[in-house]
Amino acid sequence: MPALAALINVSSNLGYLLPAIIGLESMGIPSPGETALVAAAVLASQGRLNIVLVIAIGVASAIIGDNIGYLIGRKLGRDVLSAPGPGQQHRIKALDAGDRFYAKHGSKAVFFGRWVALVRVAAAWLAGINHMQFRRFFFWNALGGLTWGITVGVLGYVAGHAIVNVISEVGIIAAIVLAVGAVVGFAYVRVRRRRRELESAGADPVGADPVGAESTGADSVEADPAGAD
């Protein structure tokens, strides 16, 4: 029991490092930042961490990491991509296209890039490489990091509460059975709906044939007297 209690205390204290992983991801180092934030939020839902502090660390890590990534891209990335060597002309053309894109759509790219896992790793680097104005980058990056951190943190916290409540009421095995049953039920409903759509789509051409046949026959009957005249 003392060993288990010590393990819980250590994991709780170190739990605040989980949202800090977001900073690595924002700098361009592939890391499970979003997963780490959700995990910390779930721990907070169990009373082992403070959710306000978890979200604050996550948001700060996202913003600081993105700014570091932006500066690295601006100071080093462009020089590396434009350096003499194989494919230099293609690289320079790509840089020119990136400059035009970020001049026109940079704000949207930085803000929405925070919400997309693969884009999140490279968005700040690309903004720096393509010389997006820093004040503009900072504003939209901070807004994206703030809204994303609060949304993901709150959702993880609420979902963690729900999971804990279900497990405490019915037990872990029953919770798994319920989850599997929900997935199977959802899949069954989707399959039946898709089958109905296919059946109705296949029935339309068949139902249309008699109408076409009747109209064709009527036209030929009406046309006969005219031809006879």
Residue frames as qw, qx, qy, qz and C-alpha x, y, z in Angstrom:
[[0.000, 0.881, 0.473, 0.000, 0.00, 0.00, 0.00],
 [0.269, -0.800, 0.094, 0.528, 2.71, 2.60, 0.79],
 [0.387, -0.148, 0.608, 0.677, 4.40, 1.82, -2.52],
 [0.200, 0.596, 0.690, 0.358, 1.12, 2.29, -4.40],
 [0.121, -0.923, -0.293, 0.220, 0.44, 5.57, -2.59],
 [0.356, -0.598, 0.314, 0.646, 3.93, 6.81, -3.44],
 [0.352, 0.161, 0.698, 0.603, 3.43, 5.88, -7.09],
 [0.084, 0.797, 0.579, 0.150, 0.13, 7.79, -7.18],
 [0.238, -0.880, -0.065, 0.406, 1.72, 10.87, -5.58],
 [0.391, -0.354, 0.495, 0.690, 4.64, 10.83, -8.00],
 [0.271, 0.385, 0.716, 0.514, 2.39, 10.42, -11.03],
 [0.022, -0.888, -0.456, 0.054, 0.14, 13.23, -9.80],
 [0.289, -0.780, 0.126, 0.540, 3.05, 15.60, -9.28],
 [0.316, -0.220, 0.634, 0.671, 4.54, 14.73, -12.65],
 [0.368, 0.601, 0.707, 0.064, 1.12, 14.98, -14.29],
 [0.115, 0.907, 0.091, -0.396, 1.64, 18.69, -14.86],
 [0.243, -0.467, 0.619, 0.582, 4.48, 17.80, -17.22],
 [0.489, 0.369, 0.772, 0.168, 1.97, 16.15, -19.58],
 [0.344, 0.884, 0.308, -0.074, 0.56, 19.39, -21.04],
 [0.183, -0.800, 0.372, 0.433, 4.13, 20.71, -21.33],
 [0.577, 0.019, 0.714, 0.395, 4.69, 18.09, -24.06],
 [0.428, 0.814, 0.393, -0.022, 2.55, 20.33, -26.27],
 [0.059, -0.899, 0.262, 0.345, 5.49, 22.73, -26.42],
 [0.431, -0.307, 0.745, 0.406, 7.66, 20.10, -28.11],
 [0.478, 0.492, 0.704, 0.183, 4.99, 19.39, -30.69],
 [0.201, 0.945, 0.202, -0.162, 4.52, 23.11, -31.36],
 [0.228, -0.750, 0.460, 0.418, 8.26, 23.54, -31.89],
 [0.621, 0.536, -0.451, -0.351, 8.10, 20.98, -34.69],
 [0.006, 0.306, -0.943, 0.130, 9.15, 17.87, -32.75],
 [0.633, -0.197, -0.577, -0.477, 6.55, 15.12, -33.37],
 [0.023, 0.059, -0.800, 0.596, 4.98, 14.48, -29.96],
 [0.235, -0.513, -0.802, -0.196, 1.56, 13.39, -28.66],
 [0.027, 0.127, -0.267, 0.955, 0.67, 16.87, -27.43],
 [0.564, -0.254, -0.203, -0.759, -3.09, 16.61, -27.73],
 [0.780, -0.204, -0.590, -0.035, -3.10, 13.15, -26.16],
 [0.440, -0.004, -0.553, 0.707, -0.98, 14.43, -23.28],
 [0.219, -0.188, 0.139, -0.947, -3.40, 17.30, -22.65],
 [0.728, -0.247, -0.375, -0.517, -6.38, 14.93, -22.65],
 [0.715, -0.115, -0.635, 0.271, -4.57, 12.57, -20.26],
 [0.208, 0.059, -0.450, 0.866, -3.80, 15.43, -17.87],
 [0.445, -0.219, -0.068, -0.866, -7.42, 16.61, -18.06],
 [0.781, -0.228, -0.535, -0.227, -8.65, 13.10, -17.20],
 [0.537, -0.069, -0.604, 0.585, -6.30, 13.05, -14.19],
 [0.089, -0.142, 0.226, -0.960, -7.78, 16.40, -13.17],
 [0.638, -0.265, -0.335, -0.641, -11.28, 14.92, -13.41],
 [0.778, -0.231, -0.572, 0.122, -10.16, 12.35, -10.83],
 [0.455, -0.886, -0.024, -0.082, -9.02, 15.11, -8.47],
 [0.840, -0.219, 0.078, 0.491, -5.32, 14.37, -8.94],
 [0.386, 0.076, 0.173, 0.903, -4.57, 17.60, -10.85],
 [0.138, 0.632, 0.313, -0.695, -6.04, 21.08, -11.04],
 [0.562, 0.550, 0.558, 0.265, -7.84, 21.48, -14.37],
 [0.124, 0.988, 0.036, -0.088, -7.28, 25.26, -14.48],
 [0.337, -0.719, 0.527, 0.301, -3.55, 24.75, -14.05],
 [0.648, 0.089, 0.696, 0.295, -3.54, 21.93, -16.62],
 [0.460, 0.780, 0.393, 0.160, -5.22, 24.14, -19.24],
 [0.063, -0.972, 0.163, 0.160, -2.98, 27.12, -18.38],
 [0.487, -0.486, 0.634, 0.352, 0.18, 25.01, -18.82],
 [0.616, 0.334, 0.661, 0.267, -1.17, 23.53, -22.06],
 [0.321, 0.916, 0.235, 0.048, -2.05, 26.91, -23.56],
 [0.195, -0.894, 0.340, 0.218, 1.25, 28.48, -22.52],
 [0.596, -0.253, 0.682, 0.342, 3.21, 25.52, -23.89],
 [0.582, 0.569, 0.541, 0.213, 1.38, 25.73, -27.20],
 [0.190, 0.980, 0.055, 0.005, 1.99, 29.46, -27.62],
 [0.330, -0.785, 0.473, 0.227, 5.62, 29.43, -26.47],
 [0.668, -0.059, 0.678, 0.302, 6.46, 26.34, -28.55],
 [0.541, 0.708, 0.416, 0.182, 4.91, 27.87, -31.66],
 [0.047, 0.988, -0.132, -0.072, 6.85, 31.09, -31.19],
 [0.486, -0.551, 0.614, 0.288, 10.12, 29.16, -30.86],
 [0.656, 0.266, 0.653, 0.269, 9.24, 27.18, -33.98],
 [0.361, 0.907, 0.217, 0.034, 8.43, 30.41, -35.83],
 [0.143, -0.906, 0.355, 0.179, 11.78, 31.98, -34.89],
 [0.596, -0.270, 0.693, 0.303, 13.71, 28.85, -35.88],
 [0.602, 0.528, 0.560, 0.213, 11.94, 28.76, -39.23],
 [0.216, 0.974, 0.071, -0.011, 12.50, 32.46, -39.84],
 [0.242, -0.837, 0.459, 0.173, 16.19, 32.47, -38.84],
 [0.368, -0.376, 0.818, 0.233, 17.35, 29.10, -40.16],
 [0.650, 0.334, 0.679, -0.072, 14.67, 27.40, -42.24],
 [0.523, 0.827, 0.085, -0.185, 14.63, 29.82, -45.16],
 [0.012, 0.778, -0.596, -0.198, 18.44, 29.88, -45.44],
 [0.491, -0.174, 0.851, 0.068, 18.54, 26.10, -45.49],
 [0.632, 0.507, 0.580, -0.080, 15.84, 25.80, -48.16],
 [0.435, 0.894, -0.012, -0.103, 17.33, 28.51, -50.39],
 [0.435, -0.640, 0.548, 0.317, 20.94, 27.29, -50.06],
 [0.470, 0.554, -0.564, -0.392, 22.78, 26.32, -53.28],
 [0.349, -0.184, 0.917, -0.068, 22.52, 22.67, -54.17],
 [0.011, -0.189, -0.897, -0.399, 20.37, 20.13, -55.98],
 [0.112, -0.653, -0.733, -0.154, 16.86, 21.38, -56.69],
 [0.209, -0.299, -0.268, 0.892, 17.59, 24.94, -55.62],
 [0.185, -0.085, -0.355, -0.913, 15.32, 26.46, -58.28],
 [0.484, -0.417, -0.706, -0.306, 12.42, 24.24, -57.25],
 [0.443, -0.440, -0.580, 0.523, 12.98, 25.11, -53.60],
 [0.083, -0.171, -0.045, 0.981, 13.02, 28.82, -54.36],
 [0.336, -0.240, -0.531, -0.740, 9.80, 28.49, -56.34],
 [0.514, -0.466, -0.720, 0.038, 8.23, 26.68, -53.41],
 [0.318, -0.352, -0.386, 0.791, 9.33, 29.47, -51.08],
 [0.100, -0.011, -0.221, -0.970, 7.82, 32.08, -53.38],
 [0.464, -0.367, -0.653, -0.473, 4.54, 30.18, -53.48],
 [0.502, -0.448, -0.642, 0.367, 4.60, 29.87, -49.68],
 [0.168, -0.172, -0.166, 0.956, 5.23, 33.61, -49.33],
 [0.300, -0.174, -0.387, -0.854, 2.17, 34.38, -51.44],
 [0.544, -0.405, -0.717, -0.161, 0.04, 31.86, -49.55],
 [0.455, -0.428, -0.544, 0.560, 0.98, 33.17, -46.10],
 [0.041, -0.033, 0.015, 0.998, 0.58, 36.78, -47.22],
 [0.448, -0.202, -0.409, -0.769, -3.02, 35.99, -48.20],
 [0.792, -0.337, -0.398, -0.319, -4.07, 33.10, -45.92],
 [0.382, 0.311, -0.694, 0.525, -1.48, 33.11, -43.13],
 [0.385, -0.284, 0.420, -0.771, -3.94, 34.05, -40.39],
 [0.887, -0.031, -0.049, -0.458, -6.28, 31.16, -41.21],
 [0.770, 0.284, -0.557, 0.126, -3.37, 28.73, -41.63],
 [0.167, 0.339, -0.676, 0.633, -1.93, 29.55, -38.21],
 [0.538, -0.198, 0.357, -0.738, -5.26, 29.52, -36.37],
 [0.917, 0.064, -0.038, -0.393, -6.78, 26.38, -37.92],
 [0.611, 0.425, -0.650, 0.156, -3.41, 24.63, -38.08],
 [0.199, -0.379, 0.691, -0.583, -3.52, 24.42, -34.29],
 [0.757, -0.009, 0.350, -0.552, -6.58, 22.16, -34.57],
 [0.903, 0.353, -0.202, -0.141, -5.11, 19.66, -37.08],
 [0.836, -0.463, 0.232, 0.181, -2.60, 17.14, -35.70],
 [0.786, 0.148, 0.253, 0.544, -0.16, 16.85, -38.61],
 [0.261, 0.790, 0.124, 0.541, -0.38, 20.52, -39.55],
 [0.497, -0.865, -0.011, -0.063, 0.17, 21.56, -35.92],
 [0.813, -0.313, 0.168, 0.461, 3.74, 20.23, -36.01],
 [0.557, 0.151, 0.325, 0.749, 4.79, 22.33, -39.02],
 [0.099, 0.885, 0.414, 0.191, 2.52, 25.40, -39.00],
 [0.318, -0.905, 0.060, 0.276, 4.81, 27.65, -36.96],
 [0.576, -0.267, 0.496, 0.593, 7.93, 26.63, -38.91],
 [0.403, 0.491, 0.586, 0.503, 6.22, 27.35, -42.21],
 [0.040, -0.962, -0.268, -0.023, 4.97, 30.74, -40.99],
 [0.426, -0.764, 0.253, 0.414, 8.54, 31.67, -40.03],
 [0.570, -0.021, 0.592, 0.569, 10.11, 30.28, -43.19],
 [0.271, 0.605, 0.559, 0.497, 7.66, 32.26, -45.32],
 [0.227, 0.041, -0.155, 0.961, 8.27, 35.47, -43.32],
 [0.263, -0.727, -0.573, -0.271, 4.75, 35.97, -42.04],
 [0.043, -0.660, 0.210, -0.720, 4.60, 39.24, -40.08],
 [0.321, 0.016, -0.825, 0.464, 5.39, 38.38, -36.45],
 [0.286, 0.027, 0.408, -0.867, 2.65, 40.52, -34.84],
 [0.715, 0.092, -0.270, -0.638, 0.06, 38.89, -37.08],
 [0.631, 0.094, -0.769, 0.034, 1.46, 35.44, -36.37],
 [0.116, 0.076, -0.735, 0.664, 1.57, 36.04, -32.62],
 [0.491, 0.005, 0.212, -0.845, -2.06, 37.18, -32.42],
 [0.808, 0.099, -0.317, -0.487, -3.55, 34.30, -34.42],
 [0.553, 0.171, -0.786, 0.219, -1.24, 31.76, -32.84],
 [0.064, -0.082, 0.661, -0.743, -2.21, 32.93, -29.33],
 [0.639, 0.046, 0.072, -0.765, -5.90, 32.88, -30.24],
 [0.780, 0.152, -0.550, -0.258, -5.62, 29.38, -31.70],
 [0.401, 0.163, -0.801, 0.413, -3.64, 28.06, -28.75],
 [0.261, -0.082, 0.505, -0.818, -6.05, 29.57, -26.23],
 [0.744, 0.073, -0.037, -0.663, -9.25, 28.28, -27.84],
 [0.740, 0.201, -0.634, -0.096, -7.75, 24.86, -28.62],
 [0.250, 0.203, -0.789, 0.524, -6.30, 24.39, -25.15],
 [0.424, -0.043, 0.439, -0.791, -9.53, 25.33, -23.38],
 [0.788, 0.138, -0.223, -0.558, -11.67, 23.18, -25.69],
 [0.694, 0.198, -0.691, 0.046, -9.51, 20.04, -25.51],
 [0.109, 0.205, -0.734, 0.638, -8.90, 20.46, -21.77],
 [0.536, -0.031, 0.322, -0.780, -12.57, 20.90, -20.90],
 [0.826, 0.149, -0.350, -0.416, -13.65, 18.01, -23.13],
 [0.555, 0.216, -0.765, 0.245, -11.05, 15.72, -21.55],
 [0.113, -0.156, 0.635, -0.748, -12.13, 16.82, -18.08],
 [0.688, 0.037, 0.123, -0.714, -15.84, 16.23, -18.75],
 [0.809, 0.204, -0.505, -0.221, -15.20, 12.91, -20.52],
 [0.332, 0.260, -0.799, 0.428, -12.96, 11.83, -17.65],
 [0.396, -0.101, 0.501, -0.763, -15.74, 12.55, -15.15],
 [0.811, 0.127, -0.121, -0.559, -18.20, 10.53, -17.22],
 [0.683, 0.271, -0.678, 0.024, -15.83, 7.58, -17.55],
 [0.097, 0.225, -0.769, 0.591, -15.06, 7.54, -13.83],
 [0.561, -0.040, 0.329, -0.759, -18.76, 7.73, -12.92],
 [0.840, 0.170, -0.330, -0.395, -19.67, 4.84, -15.23],
 [0.561, 0.267, -0.749, 0.230, -16.85, 2.66, -13.94],
 [0.094, -0.196, 0.679, -0.701, -17.71, 3.40, -10.32],
 [0.679, 0.023, 0.185, -0.710, -21.33, 2.49, -10.90],
 [0.931, 0.207, -0.052, -0.295, -21.09, -0.63, -13.06],
 [0.770, -0.365, 0.456, 0.256, -17.44, -1.70, -12.90],
 [0.041, -0.593, 0.560, 0.577, -14.67, -1.75, -15.47],
 [0.255, 0.070, 0.916, 0.303, -15.84, -4.92, -17.26],
 [0.266, 0.692, 0.654, -0.149, -19.39, -3.65, -17.61],
 [0.082, 0.818, -0.077, -0.564, -18.11, -0.27, -18.83],
 [0.119, -0.353, 0.751, 0.545, -16.13, -2.00, -21.56],
 [0.249, 0.356, 0.892, 0.126, -19.18, -4.07, -22.52],
 [0.204, 0.811, 0.402, -0.374, -21.30, -0.92, -22.71],
 [0.013, 0.704, -0.362, -0.611, -18.73, 0.83, -24.87],
 [0.159, -0.108, 0.882, 0.431, -18.46, -2.12, -27.25],
 [0.243, 0.550, 0.796, -0.077, -22.25, -2.40, -27.39],
 [0.163, 0.819, 0.138, -0.532, -22.56, 1.29, -28.24],
 [0.015, -0.518, 0.612, 0.597, -20.06, 0.96, -31.09],
 [0.176, 0.132, 0.942, 0.253, -21.77, -2.17, -32.46],
 [0.225, 0.684, 0.633, -0.283, -25.19, -0.53, -32.23],
 [0.125, 0.767, -0.127, -0.617, -23.99, 2.57, -34.04],
 [0.055, -0.318, 0.791, 0.520, -22.42, 0.47, -36.80],
 [0.234, 0.353, 0.905, 0.037, -25.64, -1.58, -37.16],
 [0.240, 0.782, 0.375, -0.436, -27.76, 1.56, -37.58],
 [0.072, 0.669, -0.410, -0.617, -25.36, 2.94, -40.19],
 [0.145, -0.097, 0.912, 0.371, -25.35, -0.32, -42.16],
 [0.256, 0.549, 0.788, -0.111, -29.16, -0.55, -42.18],
 [0.191, 0.814, 0.120, -0.535, -29.46, 3.07, -43.28],
 [0.001, -0.521, 0.634, 0.571, -26.95, 2.52, -46.06],
 [0.225, 0.143, 0.943, 0.199, -28.79, -0.63, -47.18],
 [0.285, 0.710, 0.569, -0.300, -32.09, 1.27, -47.40],
 [0.129, 0.765, -0.204, -0.597, -30.44, 4.01, -49.46],
 [0.080, -0.296, 0.829, 0.468, -29.04, 1.45, -51.89],
 [0.253, 0.372, 0.893, 0.006, -32.39, -0.34, -52.17],
 [0.257, 0.797, 0.354, -0.417, -34.28, 2.89, -52.83],
 [0.063, 0.670, -0.444, -0.591, -31.68, 3.99, -55.37],
 [0.137, -0.103, 0.920, 0.352, -31.93, 0.64, -57.16],
 [0.287, 0.520, 0.786, -0.170, -35.73, 0.78, -57.24],
 [0.188, 0.688, 0.050, -0.699, -35.98, 4.15, -59.01],
 [0.142, 0.363, -0.661, -0.642, -34.81, 3.07, -62.49],
 [0.046, 0.205, 0.971, 0.113, -37.12, 0.03, -62.39],
 [0.159, 0.644, 0.611, -0.432, -40.13, 2.16, -61.48],
 [0.138, 0.626, -0.162, -0.750, -39.31, 4.63, -64.23],
 [0.160, -0.093, 0.843, 0.504, -39.42, 2.08, -67.10],
 [0.208, 0.550, 0.808, 0.029, -43.23, 1.63, -67.38],
 [0.101, 0.824, 0.205, -0.518, -43.72, 5.38, -67.51],
 [0.044, -0.535, 0.537, 0.650, -41.22, 5.71, -70.27],
 [0.192, 0.120, 0.914, 0.336, -42.79, 2.81, -72.12],
 [0.203, 0.696, 0.658, -0.205, -46.31, 4.29, -71.85],
 [0.091, 0.800, -0.042, -0.591, -45.22, 7.69, -73.05],
 [0.112, -0.345, 0.728, 0.581, -43.39, 6.14, -75.99],
 [0.203, 0.341, 0.902, 0.172, -46.42, 4.09, -76.96],
 [0.167, 0.790, 0.450, -0.381, -48.74, 7.07, -76.71],
 [0.009, 0.672, -0.316, -0.670, -46.48, 9.14, -78.91],
 [0.124, -0.109, 0.849, 0.501, -46.42, 6.47, -81.59],
 [0.198, 0.553, 0.808, -0.035, -50.24, 6.13, -81.55],
 [0.119, 0.838, 0.212, -0.488, -50.73, 9.84, -81.85],
 [0.084, -0.560, 0.507, 0.650, -48.19, 10.05, -84.62],
 [0.392, 0.161, 0.862, 0.277, -49.88, 7.42, -86.82],
 [0.346, 0.778, 0.512, -0.114, -52.88, 9.56, -88.00],
 [0.031, 0.865, -0.205, -0.457, -50.54, 12.38, -88.90],
 [0.262, -0.346, 0.774, 0.461, -48.45, 10.03, -90.93],
 [0.416, 0.400, 0.808, 0.117, -51.56, 8.68, -92.62],
 [0.277, 0.879, 0.223, -0.319, -52.68, 12.12, -93.67]]
